[in-house]
């Protein structure tokens, strides 16, 4: 092989490594975004379930004349409310954990650092911007 070809191949390999590094950072960033959305979807699922349980209890009380359905309704309404409270607490705990990992993230390329800072409202020196 000619030295010029070797130099060209070496340059291409170096560019490829840089691009692979950028791609890995983008995949990491997108994975973090997917995690945030998954946490929100989980909250919505919990809230739908909590609402269904509470409404089911309310309907059992309003549409029945039987004592056992009234008792079931009286149990289901607070159970749904407890589940709703639990879901918010769980969501907030997971969200803080996700945000902690997001803050610990250290981008290695300039483009990714800019995107990370823009996403979190940070200036170039890492301080929060007040616009």
Buried (B, 14 or more C-beta within 10 A) or exposed (E): EEEEEEEEEEEEEEEEEEEEEBEEBBEEBEEBEEBBEEBEEBBEEBBEBBBEBBEBBBEBBEEEEEEEBBEBBEEBBEBBBEBBEEBEEBBEEBBEEBEEEBEEBEBEBEEBBEBBBEEBEBEEEEEEEEE
